[in-house]
Structure formats: structure tokens, C-alpha cells
Amino acid sequence: MASRGILIVLSGPSGTGKDSILKELRNLRNDFEISVSCTTRGPRSGEVNGKDYYFLTKSEFMDKVDSGDMLEWATFCGNYYGTPKHELENRLNEGLNIILEIEVKGAEQVMKNSSEAVSIFVLPPSVQILKQRLKNRGLDSDEAIEMRTREAEREVALAKNYDYVVVNDNLKECANDISKIIDSEKLRAIHRKNIIKEVLNNESVVSR
Ligand code: 5GP
């Protein structure tokens, strides 16, 4: 019987490289899904509705909030972002590990409401490097970059509230650190209920 999956909250300032880290993590393991968030932000070039985000109007977004369909939600740089509850519980029960790539206010809500969530904060090597990365990716205006840099400083100050802190200095090492965290978390007693039950039922279990 599959053990319940792990709910992982991954935060870090915009431009820290969370998307690249998750792509790298995919090269290391296949036992996780990344939750697709809802946002009122317009799609960036190349972003696909339903894959990168569910792009909603503000009133569609608030309808979901009002009907209790959001696990958490927050505003970030003038836009709304939220995690739809849809299927999350079923997927975890099926044993899938789910990663929520969300900003700090939403992460705080998840940490407060779910004792099982594991939180990881990704630090940039420095705020200066972060600003340069935002410039290099060429997706945001100068004004948006300034706003995101200020937001980044506020977010980094909250890193101490997370279970784990990793640094994205080297993409491969950072993804490897997160993979090790997932492996350790899988051994926590809360995720071992089924294996404990099997031993109590005199079944023989193999190391997994
Ligand atoms: P971006 O506009 O760069 O895609 O995302 C901006 C910020 O919103 C990032 O820090 C990202 O992690 C966060 N974010 C994305 N989806 C969600 C969500 O569902 N909930 C919350 N609270 N933040 C999110």
C-alpha cells in the first residue's frame, strides 16, 4: 500500500531559480508533481494556460477563494496567486509527493494549517546576484525588477521560519540537496504508518 505523499512548500525570491531547480530535480527523481497555481498575472511569452499557471481574471480568482477552492492565496507585486485544492488531497493519498512553488505569505498559511507540510526556502547567493539574474532573464521591466528585488529582501528575512534552507549557488547541488530532503522526509514516522502496520500484521517488509 502506498504511503501518503509529502506536501512540500518551496519558496524563494523571484529570480532565485526555483523553476530551473525543479527541472534539475526532475532529472534526479520522478516521484513528485508540481502543483499548477492560479494567478491573475498575464501570461509571459511561452507560458501555457493549465501548464505553467491557470490564468484567471480577478473575479474568477475571487470566486474560487469564496467557494473555498484555494488551499492558500496571496498577492505578490500587484497580482493574485493561489493553490487550487482540486485533486491535491487525492494525489497525496495516492502516494505522490506534491511541490507547491509559492511565495512566503502563502507558504505561511500552508505551514500554519498543515502539520505535515515540509517547507524549503531557496536562498540566492546574494541580492545583487539575484537582481542581475532578473535583468538577464529579460522578462520584467526595470520597475518590476526594482519591486521584485525589494520583495526579495523581505522574503529572505523570513527564511528562518522554514524547515530547510538551501542555497542556489550551483543548480545541480541545490537540486541534490532538495532530493536528499525528500528522501529523509520519506522516512519520517508520519509517512511510515503503512510499513509499521505491515510489520504488525506479520508481513515481511523490505527496506524502502
Ligand atoms: P511569477 O510571477 O514570477 O511566476 O511568480 C511570482 C511569485 O509568486 C513567485 O515567488 C512564486 O513562487 C509565487 N507563486 C506562484 N504560485 C503561487 C501560489 O499558488 N501561491 C502563492 N502564494 N504564491 C505563488
Boltz pocket constraint, residues with backbone or C-beta under 6 A from the ligand:
constraints:
  - pocket:
      binder: B
      contacts: [[A, 10], [A, 11], [A, 12], [A, 13], [A, 14], [A, 37], [A, 38], [A, 41], [A, 72], [A, 73], [A, 74], [A, 76], [A, 81], [A, 82], [A, 83], [A, 84], [A, 101], [A, 102], [A, 103], [A, 104], [A, 105], [A, 106], [A, 107]]
      max_distance: 6.0
